[in-house]
Amino acid sequence: MNEVYLGQCAFALYVLIILGGGVLAVTAANLVRAMLGLVVALFGVAGLYLLLLAEFVALMQILIYVGAVTVLIFFAIMLTRAADGAEAEGPGERGIMRAIPAFLVPAGILVPFLAVYGATGFPTPKNVSPDQLGAGLLGPYTLAFELISVVLLAAMAGAVLLAFEKRRAA
Amino acid sequence: MNNPLVLYQVVAVLLLCLGLYALVARRTLIGMLIGVELMLNGAGLSIVAAAQLTPMDAVLGQLGALLVMGLAAAEATLVLAIVLVVSKRFGDAVSDGPSELKG
């Protein structure tokens, strides 16, 4: 029984971390602060993955998102920033007015839907070891594995192509 | 509230809402990218929760979340290149800058 309470406390803590980080990420006027909020929210989601006993996914979340995607976003901020950092503006009044219905409509549809029709899950998650994941990647899900590598290669080549084309034209 | 699956999915909806808010409210392309990353995180969380807490194949769910992460990385790479091009051509990486056609 004690473990159940500990799990609920951990869940609440992670949700608070996600909420705080996410609100910082979407409202901060400074883009670097927004990115920091994104990092906090990503760590919170990694904690939820740990609670779901998906420890491999949690580690990949930290490795890929916090390690790679955030660094990419930081590069983008640093490469595009004007000399005085003038572009770091928060959302304007009109933007907020447009954004509130944009997120209230999906929330208003999905949350009551979940409350009424939400599937009843197991009380505790299943445990899958990383070697089962590897066997899945090399067994039934080989096509997805190969496709994502092709997608990553194409994205890398496309990024290089886009950046080089501009430099030649300039 | 003793149904953990619904709780996880509510958190995923929360991430979706935060991401949509950032996508619509932000003026800079990078702020919009941050919103998209939040939404993709919500999708991954929903997939993993649904796979871990139901009789579905858990391997499929975790690999699906890994696929979403790979797609997010590819998308962030491309958006970085696009942001670079836009900021060089228009001097600023805001979403209403590249709104005129070349003609």
Interface residues (C-beta under 8 A of the other chain):
Chain A: F11 V15 I18 L19 G22 V23 A25 V26 L31 A34 M35 L38 A41 L42 V45 L48 Y49 L52 L53 A54 F56 V57 M60 Q61 I64 Y65 A68 V69 L72 I73 F75 A76 I77 L79 T80 A82 E87 A88 E89 P91 G92 G95 I96 R98 A99 I100 A102 F103 L104 P106 A107 L110 V111 L114 A115 G118 A119 T120 G121 F122 P123 P125 K126 V128 Q132 L133 A135 G136 L137 Y141 A144 I148 V151 L152 A154 A155 M156 G158 A159 V160 L162 A163 E165 K166 A170
Chain B: N2 N3 P4 L5 V6 L7 Y8 Q9 V10 V11 V13 L14 L15 L16 C17 L18 G19 L20 Y21 A22 L23 V24 A25 R26 R27 T28 I30 G31 L33 I34 G35 E37 L38 N41 G44 L45 V48 A49 A50 Q52 L53 T54 A58 V59 L60 Q62 L63 A65 L66 L67 M69 G70 L71 A72 A73 A74 E75 A76 T77 L78 V79 L80 A81 I82 V83 L84 V85 S87 K88 R89 D92 A93 V94
